[in-house]
Every structure is written in structure tokens, then in C-alpha cells.
Amino acid sequence: MTLSLEGTVALVTGASSGIGEATAVALAEEGAAVALAARRRDRLEALAARITGNGGKALVIEADVTDRQQELGRLDTLVNNAGVMLLGPLVGAPVEEWEQMVHLNLLGLLYCTHAALPHLLSAAEGQPREVADVVNVSSVAGRVARRNSGVYNATKFGVGAFSESLRQEVATRHVRVTIIEPGATATELASHNRREILEEMAANFGGIALMTAGDIANSVRYAVTQPRHVAVNEILIRPTEQER
Ligand SMILES: NC(=O)c1ccc[n+]([C@@H]2O[C@H](COP(=O)([O-])OP(=O)(O)OC[C@H]3O[C@@H](n4cnc5c(N)ncnc54)[C@H](OP(=O)(O)O)[C@@H]3O)[C@@H](O)[C@H]2O)c1
């Protein structure tokens, strides 16, 4: 049986944990060779060993995506997943947290997309799929703004706007653009917040069954394994019990 991503190459940013790690595994299971980008090399190497141990192909790229990216080789699928969520009131917020979110969630995604686009356009012109994919991991926070989430909301709303503009620009050249908008998912994401914010988050989301990184990876897999004439533009996915 031919796997749906056989003969293709995917790059996943933020592949050292959470949604990125699970997505890299899912794409490798579909036959893609995966380039794994993040800052923690040891975690990437452990993941690469897991993927190659299962018969897949993986390449470790130790990279901070807020530095402008170097050139890539062949590329069929770019998953812009690396992100950080630092919550809290705007009044008196540490501006460094805002800068970190804007640099990673927006500029990092823009730099990676800019570097990847020539390769994606050329992959979409030929075998094996005659189509290529950009998957941008946004959030429910890219659809609904909430108190204490202002700058995270701003970055994820920005991802949505950029993705739709890009989609219109490259649609006829067979590069598909998908926005994934997860709700609460059990990963390391929240752990980077200040202690008082963590307590408030526990009060908001404590007690509901969260999604797993694998649940989100499945939605990425669904989007990028569609036939050439089908583009899944947006997937909003929440835990069943998450109200807002
Ligand atoms: N978990 C949720 O509830 C949830 C909900 C909605 C959306 N999301 C989105 O999902 C995406 C993935 O987050 P996650 O939940 O899987 O969290 P996570 O486990 O904290 O993963 C974040 C990833 O980003 C990488 N990263 C951070 N800074 C980086 C940098 N400067 N350069 C390269 N990589 C960097 C981290 O790796 P290194 O530290 O090794 O660099 C890590 O692999 C984010 O965009 C997040 O906003 C998550």
C-alpha cells in the first residue's frame, strides 16, 4: 500500500514537544520524511530516533525560528507550530513577554513561511502529489478574544489574517493553506506562565477533559492527506466540555 505522503518532505517547527512532536510522528506514519525544528536538540534527537526506529526518516534541525531561517531543500509540507502563550492582564504586563509572543508566534511563522514558499511552490508543480501544504497552528484564541489573553489573541488573530491572505495568493498554484485552531490541549504550553497566572488557568480549565497532542496531530493529518482538489482551510477543535 502506498502511504499518502510517500516521497514527500515535511518541516515541523516546535517539534520537540506537544502538538509539534505528535504531528511529526503522524506525518512520518503517512510516509513523509520529517525535518524536526526547535531549540532543544536532545528532545529532537530522541524523537528522530523514535521515527527512524519505526522505519521513517527524520532530520534534526536545532533552530530558533525567531532568527531568520536558512534555505531548505525539497519541501512539500510546512507545519508552523512553534508558539508560546504568556497570559495575564495587559496593565503592568512584562513587555518582554509580549515581545517573545510576537517574535515567535508571528515573526517566526512569517520567516519560516517566507523561506519555505519557493520550495512549496516548486513541489506543487510536480510529483508525487502536485500539491503542497502550509499548516499554521493558531488557536481558539485566534477566533475569540478574552480578558487576560490580549497579546496572545493578537498574535493568533494575526496568524488567521496572514493565512487567509496567503491562501488567496497561492490557491491557483496548488499550495493549500490550513489554519488549525485548537482549544485546551495537554502540553507544556501553559507551564511557561508566571505562578499567579497558572493558578488562574487551573481555575478556568481545571476539571475538564483536555485534548491530547495526538488529537491535534490527527487534524493536521486529515488536512494534508486530502486529495489534490480538496483544501481544508480551517479546523476549529475544542475539548467537548470547553464552553468558550
Ligand atoms: N496546548 C494548547 O492548549 C494549545 C491550544 C491552542 C493552540 N496551541 C498552539 O499549539 C502550538 C504548539 O504548542 P504546544 O501546546 O504543543 O506547546 P509546547 O509543548 O510548549 O510546544 C511548543 C514548541 O515550540 C518550540 N519553540 C518555542 N520557542 C521556539 C523558538 N524560538 N524556536 C523554535 N521552536 C520554539 C518548543 O521547543 P523548544 O523549546 O525546544 O525550542 C516546543 O517544541 C503553539 O503555537 C500554541 O500556541 C496550543
The ligand as an SDF file (V2000), in Angstrom:
LIG
                    3D

 48 52  0  0  0  0  0  0  0  0999 V2000
   -1.7520   23.4220   24.2010 N   0  0  0  0  0  0  0  0  0  0  0  0
   -2.8120   24.1470   23.9310 C   0  0  0  0  0  0  0  0  0  0  0  0
   -3.7890   24.1880   24.6970 O   0  0  0  0  0  0  0  0  0  0  0  0
   -2.8800   24.9360   22.6410 C   0  0  0  0  0  0  0  0  0  0  0  0
   -4.1090   25.4830   22.2680 C   0  0  0  0  0  0  0  0  0  0  0  0
   -4.1790   26.2450   21.1190 C   0  0  0  0  0  0  0  0  0  0  0  0
   -3.0590   26.4430   20.3530 C   0  0  0  0  0  0  0  0  0  0  0  0
   -1.8700   25.9110   20.7230 N   0  0  0  0  0  0  0  0  0  0  0  0
   -0.6980   26.1930   19.8770 C   0  0  0  0  0  0  0  0  0  0  0  0
   -0.0370   24.9840   19.5600 O   0  0  0  0  0  0  0  0  0  0  0  0
    1.3110   25.2670   19.2410 C   0  0  0  0  0  0  0  0  0  0  0  0
    2.2100   24.2240   19.9040 C   0  0  0  0  0  0  0  0  0  0  0  0
    2.1380   24.3700   21.3010 O   0  0  0  0  0  0  0  0  0  0  0  0
    2.0640   23.1410   22.3360 P   0  0  0  0  0  0  0  0  0  0  0  0
    0.7730   23.2640   23.0250 O   0  0  0  0  0  0  0  0  0  0  0  0
    2.4440   21.8850   21.6670 O   0  0  0  0  0  0  0  0  0  0  0  0
    3.1750   23.6360   23.4020 O   0  0  0  0  0  0  0  0  0  0  0  0
    4.6400   23.1410   23.7640 P   0  0  0  0  0  0  0  0  0  0  0  0
    4.6220   21.7100   24.1800 O   0  0  0  0  0  0  0  0  0  0  0  0
    5.1560   24.1680   24.7340 O   0  0  0  0  0  0  0  0  0  0  0  0
    5.4280   23.2540   22.3830 O   0  0  0  0  0  0  0  0  0  0  0  0
    5.9600   24.4560   21.9030 C   0  0  0  0  0  0  0  0  0  0  0  0
    7.0740   24.1380   20.9220 C   0  0  0  0  0  0  0  0  0  0  0  0
    7.5960   25.3720   20.4050 O   0  0  0  0  0  0  0  0  0  0  0  0
    9.0100   25.2800   20.4190 C   0  0  0  0  0  0  0  0  0  0  0  0
    9.6270   26.5940   20.4880 N   0  0  0  0  0  0  0  0  0  0  0  0
    9.4880   27.5360   21.4550 C   0  0  0  0  0  0  0  0  0  0  0  0
   10.2450   28.6030   21.1690 N   0  0  0  0  0  0  0  0  0  0  0  0
   10.8750   28.3420   19.9900 C   0  0  0  0  0  0  0  0  0  0  0  0
   11.8060   29.0460   19.1790 C   0  0  0  0  0  0  0  0  0  0  0  0
   12.2170   30.2900   19.4870 N   0  0  0  0  0  0  0  0  0  0  0  0
   12.2510   28.4560   18.0370 N   0  0  0  0  0  0  0  0  0  0  0  0
   11.8440   27.2010   17.7100 C   0  0  0  0  0  0  0  0  0  0  0  0
   10.9660   26.4950   18.4240 N   0  0  0  0  0  0  0  0  0  0  0  0
   10.4970   27.0510   19.5590 C   0  0  0  0  0  0  0  0  0  0  0  0
    9.3300   24.4390   21.6600 C   0  0  0  0  0  0  0  0  0  0  0  0
   10.5950   23.8070   21.5200 O   0  0  0  0  0  0  0  0  0  0  0  0
   11.9910   24.3240   22.1480 P   0  0  0  0  0  0  0  0  0  0  0  0
   11.6670   24.9050   23.4880 O   0  0  0  0  0  0  0  0  0  0  0  0
   12.7950   23.0600   22.1850 O   0  0  0  0  0  0  0  0  0  0  0  0
   12.5310   25.3250   21.1630 O   0  0  0  0  0  0  0  0  0  0  0  0
    8.2360   23.3970   21.5790 C   0  0  0  0  0  0  0  0  0  0  0  0
    8.6200   22.3280   20.7390 O   0  0  0  0  0  0  0  0  0  0  0  0
    1.5580   26.7240   19.6730 C   0  0  0  0  0  0  0  0  0  0  0  0
    1.5630   27.5500   18.5230 O   0  0  0  0  0  0  0  0  0  0  0  0
    0.3720   27.0320   20.5470 C   0  0  0  0  0  0  0  0  0  0  0  0
    0.0520   28.4110   20.5500 O   0  0  0  0  0  0  0  0  0  0  0  0
   -1.7500   25.1410   21.8360 C   0  0  0  0  0  0  0  0  0  0  0  0
  1  2  1  0
  2  3  2  0
  2  4  1  0
  4  5  1  0
  4 48  2  0
  5  6  2  0
  6  7  1  0
  7  8  2  0
  8  9  1  0
  8 48  1  0
  9 10  1  0
  9 46  1  0
 10 11  1  0
 11 12  1  0
 11 44  1  0
 12 13  1  0
 13 14  1  0
 14 15  2  0
 14 16  1  0
 14 17  1  0
 17 18  1  0
 18 19  2  0
 18 20  1  0
 18 21  1  0
 21 22  1  0
 22 23  1  0
 23 24  1  0
 23 42  1  0
 24 25  1  0
 25 26  1  0
 25 36  1  0
 26 27  1  0
 26 35  1  0
 27 28  2  0
 28 29  1  0
 29 30  1  0
 29 35  2  0
 30 31  1  0
 30 32  2  0
 32 33  1  0
 33 34  2  0
 34 35  1  0
 36 37  1  0
 36 42  1  0
 37 38  1  0
 38 39  2  0
 38 40  1  0
 38 41  1  0
 42 43  1  0
 44 45  1  0
 44 46  1  0
 46 47  1  0
M  CHG  2   8   1  16  -1
M  END
$$$$
